[in-house]
């Protein structure tokens, strides 16, 4: 299975649903990868071969460094594309928390 083609296909679906032009540049598309024990979100697809996929785990927090990761395709349980609506929600929830907010 080609993750690249599936990601672009999902992006075209979301674009149609959101009444906007589809993004063809993979750098503009955020992806989620889920394994049996972990999930990686938001990510940018980089490349793949027959056995492995490489992606960049990005962070909204400027203090955190983006990480490039390679994972065996057989370990991926499911994956998906974040729609523009979901990206807006994700940005809201990924704001750094103030310690005092935790105890309110």
C-alpha positions as CSV (number, residue, x, y, z in Angstrom):
1,X,0.0,0.0,0.0
2,X,1.3,3.5,-0.8
3,X,0.7,5.8,2.1
4,X,1.5,8.8,-0.1
5,X,-1.3,8.0,-2.5
6,X,-3.8,7.3,0.4
7,X,-2.8,10.6,2.1
8,X,-3.4,12.5,-1.0
9,X,-6.7,10.7,-1.6
10,X,-7.9,11.5,1.9
11,X,-6.9,15.2,1.5
12,X,-9.0,15.4,-1.8
13,X,-11.9,14.0,0.2
14,X,-11.6,16.5,3.0
15,X,-11.1,19.4,0.4
16,X,-14.4,18.4,-1.3
17,X,-16.1,18.1,2.1
18,X,-14.8,21.5,3.2
19,X,-15.5,23.2,-0.2
20,X,-11.9,24.2,-0.8
21,X,-9.1,23.3,-3.3
22,X,-7.2,20.1,-2.4
23,X,-3.6,20.5,-1.3
24,X,-1.2,18.6,-3.5
25,X,2.0,19.5,-1.5
26,X,2.5,16.8,1.2
27,X,4.3,19.4,3.4
28,X,1.0,21.2,3.9
29,X,-0.9,18.0,4.9
30,X,-0.9,16.9,8.6
31,X,-1.2,13.2,9.3
32,X,-1.8,11.0,12.3
33,X,-0.2,7.6,12.6
34,X,-1.5,5.1,15.2
35,X,0.2,1.9,16.3
36,X,-1.0,-0.6,18.9
37,X,0.9,1.2,21.7
38,X,1.3,4.8,20.6
39,X,0.1,7.5,18.3
40,X,2.0,10.2,16.4
41,X,0.3,13.5,15.7
42,X,0.6,15.9,13.9
43,X,3.1,14.6,11.4
44,X,4.3,15.4,7.9
45,X,4.9,12.5,5.5
46,X,8.5,12.4,4.2
47,X,9.0,9.1,2.2
48,X,8.4,5.4,2.2
49,X,9.7,2.2,0.8
50,X,8.3,-1.4,0.8
51,X,8.8,-1.9,4.6
52,X,9.2,1.5,6.3
53,X,7.6,5.0,6.3
54,X,9.4,8.1,7.4
55,X,7.7,11.2,8.8
56,X,8.3,14.3,10.8
57,X,6.6,14.6,14.2
58,X,5.9,18.3,14.4
59,X,5.2,20.4,17.5
60,X,3.2,23.6,17.8
61,X,5.2,24.5,20.9
62,X,8.3,26.4,19.7
63,X,10.4,25.1,22.6
64,X,10.0,21.5,21.3
65,X,12.1,20.3,18.4
66,X,10.5,18.5,15.5
67,X,11.6,14.8,15.3
68,X,12.1,12.7,12.2
69,X,11.0,9.1,12.7
70,X,10.9,5.9,10.7
71,X,8.5,3.2,11.5
72,X,7.8,-0.2,10.1
73,X,4.6,-0.2,8.0
74,X,3.4,-3.4,9.6
75,X,3.3,-1.7,13.0
76,X,0.9,1.0,11.9
77,X,-2.6,0.1,13.1
78,X,-4.3,3.0,11.3
79,X,-3.6,6.5,10.0
80,X,-5.5,9.6,8.9
81,X,-5.3,13.1,7.6
82,X,-6.2,16.1,9.8
83,X,-8.8,18.2,8.0
84,X,-8.5,22.0,8.3
85,X,-11.3,22.0,10.8
86,X,-9.4,19.5,13.0
87,X,-6.2,21.5,12.7
88,X,-7.9,24.5,14.2
89,X,-9.1,22.4,17.1
90,X,-5.7,20.8,17.5
91,X,-4.0,24.2,17.7
92,X,-6.5,25.2,20.5
93,X,-5.8,22.1,22.6
94,X,-2.1,22.1,22.1
95,X,-1.5,25.4,23.8
96,X,1.0,25.1,26.6
97,X,-0.8,24.9,30.0
98,X,0.0,27.2,32.8
99,X,0.7,25.2,36.0
100,X,-2.0,27.3,37.8
101,X,-4.6,26.3,35.2
102,X,-4.2,22.6,36.3
103,X,-5.4,23.4,39.8
104,X,-8.4,25.7,39.0
